[in-house]
Amino acid sequence: MTGSRPRARQLLLLVRPTVRSADWRAPVASGALAVVVGALTSGVSPTLRLEFAAVALALGASSALDDPAADSLAASPAPVALRHAVRAGCALPLPAAIWLLLVLRSHGIDRGTLTLELAGLLASALALGAVGARVGARGGTAAGPALLGLVTAAALSPASMSRPLPWAMVLAVAGAAGAAASRDPATQVWRQYQTRKA
Amino acid sequence: VTSAAHESIAARVERPPERQRLVAALTRAEGRRLVRHPIFLVGVGLSAFIFAIDHDVSAESARYHRFSVSLGSAYSNLMGWGLVWLAFATLLSVNLAVLRSRRDGTDETYRSLPAQLRTRTAAHLLAVLYAVGIGLALVAVDFLYQRAGNGLIVDYSDRTVVPSADELAQGVLAVLVFGIFGVALASWLPRFKVTLLVTFVLFASQWIYVSWIEYRPLAHSSLRWLFPLADSATYTRPGAVFPPPSRAYDGLAGFDVAAAGWHLLYLASLTIALAVLALFRYSARRRLLWVSGLALAVLGTAALPQLWA
């Protein structure tokens, strides 16, 4: 089942069960938190409010790739990358919708940069989750604190993070890391590395 | 024969001296694991970094920088802000330690052991003291490094003030409160996702309401003392900030050491209340109820003078 059409069919078939089996409590709670943070901090600058909302939404997405049935599914024809893509695709519309709601209600902000910041944080959360899942059993356990660490590093960074370039770089690096971590463990490169390590 | 032997072991470890020995042994093991946890090590590193980069600067050499070398930062760090990263790292790593058995699916196995859940929870609570020791060491080293005994410059008139013991203890006690909170949270809401969101709420509320320069509506209000980390600075005018990033924010009247003292009592009773809450999850004993009632009464009483001191 390696052709593009069977793969697309496989993808469509996986969407419904993934949506049904996903744990929605964390994304819903983080979405509510993002809205509440915005409502409770009316005196804060809209930029900072949206930055906090972005962190909350990314935290909710940090466990999106956690699959309790990952071990059983490892032997299925659907590769890890496809399963990760489906889980990520199912998890992203909720934060995207909440973000849209928050951004459209805010004025005097750089919408593009802030949306890029959210994209960078979401991509980082998913990539860290994928790396965590590759290294250990639960990616979300590693991804959440690592994401908070990334946000802390951005806050303490001597370079200004309010420009689009740093977040575009974060997005690119996270995308590459996520894709690399979602490679099937049985692929040739990985197998060669394991053989060499052994 | 086997069940009889198990019963006798369980009965023996329930005797106070045996239980204390067991708790002490588990505390040592958990404490060692805590100080080697990657999140905890990052927290220690960040706190040490913040302590190291903020020097005692005079009005002439003060400048605002993202790495905060503004005037008064050294005093502010010793007042507890330097330990904020250690406190949050302790919360997360202690919480992960309590949830370890759940994550690894060994809860059932542990239930078959003579040591009860209450004993393990007590050990986790006491293991937080390792983090407190590290926090204390960081504050002590920074106190000597900054030569704070001779006074630190706190405003643009180059006034020097020696941090009081009550102020120095605040950050260390905040580490204890955050650690105990991590255990209580894991006991009652055993999901790490919940802990992450709660940590974010704690951080965001502390940042927005108390420490963010442009907003912090509670910085001049006595309600700031209800947060674990609050500075004791008092001001001569509404727009003043401590530490002041520039002359425009200058306006420090002094430090409310009396309220800082009451705040320590508030933090101590908060610690006891949270510890009892964690223990209460696995042992609903009447004595615990009394202790928690007493702690909450002290908490309520201690919260009042700090608001009006």
Interface residues (C-beta under 8 A of the other chain):
Chain A: R25 A26 A29 S30 L33 V37 T41 G43 V44 S45 L48 F52 V55 A56 L59 G60 S62 S63 A137 R138 G140 T141 G144 P145 L148 G149 T152 L156 S157 P158
Chain B: I39 V42 L46 R66 F67 W85 F88 L92 L96 R103 F192 K193 V194 L196 L197 T199 F200 V201 A204 I208 W212 E214 Y215 P217
